[in-house]
């Protein structure tokens, strides 16, 4: 309990808490960003593969 009290009541504790919260926010933001880019890239590659396979199937 003493550590939690120091975390929210002292200046160095508050700065540590801010750094921890910013790090967690960046982790969530970059995870969502990268997963979105991966999904967009995968769907673009799948559509390119299906378009490339279509002409060769006709011959």
C-alpha positions in Angstrom: 0.0 0.0 0.0 2.9 2.3 0.7 4.2 1.9 -2.9 0.7 2.8 -4.3 0.5 5.8 -2.0 4.0 7.0 -3.2 2.9 6.4 -6.8 -0.1 8.7 -6.6 1.2 11.3 -4.1 4.8 12.1 -5.0 6.1 14.0 -8.0 8.4 11.2 -9.1 5.5 8.7 -8.6 3.2 10.8 -10.7 5.8 11.1 -13.5 6.3 7.4 -13.4 2.5 6.8 -13.6 2.3 9.2 -16.6 5.1 7.3 -18.4 3.5 4.0 -17.7 0.1 5.2 -19.0 1.7 6.8 -22.2 3.6 3.5 -22.8 0.4 1.5 -22.5 -1.5 3.9 -24.8 1.3 3.7 -27.4 1.2 -0.1 -27.2 -2.5 -0.2 -27.9 -2.3 2.5 -30.7 0.6 0.8 -32.5 -1.0 -2.7 -32.2 -4.2 -1.4 -33.8 -2.3 0.5 -36.4 -0.1 -2.4 -37.5 -3.0 -5.0 -37.4 -5.0 -2.6 -39.6 -2.1 -2.3 -42.1 -1.5 -6.1 -42.1 -5.2 -6.7 -42.8 -5.3 -4.1 -45.6 -2.2 -5.5 -47.1 -3.5 -9.1 -46.9 -6.8 -8.1 -48.6 -5.0 -6.2 -51.3 -2.7 -9.2 -52.0 -5.6 -11.6 -52.1 -7.5 -9.4 -54.6 -4.3 -9.1 -56.7 -3.9 -12.9 -56.6 -7.5 -13.5 -57.7 -7.2 -10.9 -60.5 -3.9 -12.5 -61.7 -5.4 -16.0 -61.6 -8.5 -15.1 -63.6 -6.8 -14.5 -67.1 -4.7 -17.7 -66.8 -7.7 -19.8 -66.0 -9.4 -18.7 -69.3 -6.5 -19.9 -71.5 
